[in-house]
Amino acid sequence: MKPTWIILLFVAMPALSQERADENEREKYPTSFAFQIRGLAHNRFVEGSTLTQTNDTVISSIGMRNGFSFGGLIRRRYTDQLGFELGLIHNKRYFNLASSPTDTNVTYTSDFAFTNYELPVKGLVFVKFSNSIFANVGLGMTALYKPSSVYAQVDDLPVKRSASFEGYAFRKFGFNVDAQIGVEYRTRNSGIFYLGGSASIPTSPLFAFISVYRSQNESIRVDQAQFVRSPYFTLDLRYYFPKIRNKGDQPNKGLLD
């Protein structure tokens, strides 16, 4: 064998070995895609379930209700114990609204839903209970996008009175700090089934609540906006799709692969 071929062999062997190791690593820790649905419950430990605004003329309040969420996640594992996850989530939160003028016993009530989108990024730690059952905990940040403000109005036409409510998304972008814990059941051919929960703490308000009462062509606005942070707990259901393997002979990799 000529010396040139010997040199090329020694150069190519480590590269081929590394490529096979990378393929084995990808096979052992494949990237997974999941669909997620969540129930959202207000976190009363961080923020009260009802926030109230008052002045000499009007008492206004906003009450926190539950919501729902759905979206997709991508998980990448690097070892048996470590990985990370990112996704795109659609959230919808519901709120009860009330306005009570002090000169009458009438209470004007309404509600609205506030929508935002989340881009979560979390580091994950896995704990193995058996060959099929694993627990995981995660910690990370979520970027928020709030596309629009919301508005509701209640009219009392016979007496020419009305009350209006606005959830003003004064900042389009924000961040939450998130922590999660869950248990998953892994199968080889049917994917991964996950049940867990999480807590999300906003670093800034979700929106500013503003109430205006109008009587006989006179508008009375509560002195200042009420900032609503709306931290929440979740109950998470996820399904991670199984890795699809093509049947039959696989094409050889080209020089650019």
Protein Blocks (a to p, Z undefined) as FASTA:
>chain_A
ZZklmmmmmmmmmmmmmmmmmmmmmmmmccddddddddddddfklpcfbdcdddfkbccd
ddddddddddddddddfbfkbccdddddddddddddddddfkbcbdcddddddddddddd
dddddddfblmbccdddddddddddfbacddddddfknopadddddddfbfbdcdddddd
ddddddfklopadddddddddfbdfbdcdddddeehiacddfbacddfkpaddddddddd
dddddehjdddddfkZZ
